[in-house]
Amino acid sequence: MTESDAGLDGIGGTIYGTRMPAVAKTTVYLDADDYRRLQQLAREQGRRAAELVREAVAEYARRHTRVRTPRTIGAGRSGRSDLSEQAEELLGEMGPE
């Protein structure tokens, strides 16, 4: 099987002439007004409705995904606000050179 034969099986390939990475098929139910607006936008932009839905879902996920801060950030926090100003003095207190 070639890569372009892969289709919707999650491996990736060409779908309706569009090159896409791995995809998962799903069904979305829209009310009639939203569906008409989606079709109109697709026509106006010369794109497929499915492409607009994928774009909208990706944008929604980006906006609503909380970015986790690595636990190591701030691990060496001294609690001193003057550390950079006092660095030489504080290092001198660590012992002789």
BELJOSUL-V258781 format. One record per run of one state. SS is the DSSP state (H for helix, E for strand, - for the rest). FROM is the first residue (numbers start at 1). TO is the last residue. Records with the same first field share a line. If there is no record, write none. Layout:
SS=FROM-TO  FROM-TO
This chain:
-=1-2  6-12  16-17  21-31  46-48  65-86  93-97
H=3-5  32-45  49-64  87-92
E=13-15  18-20
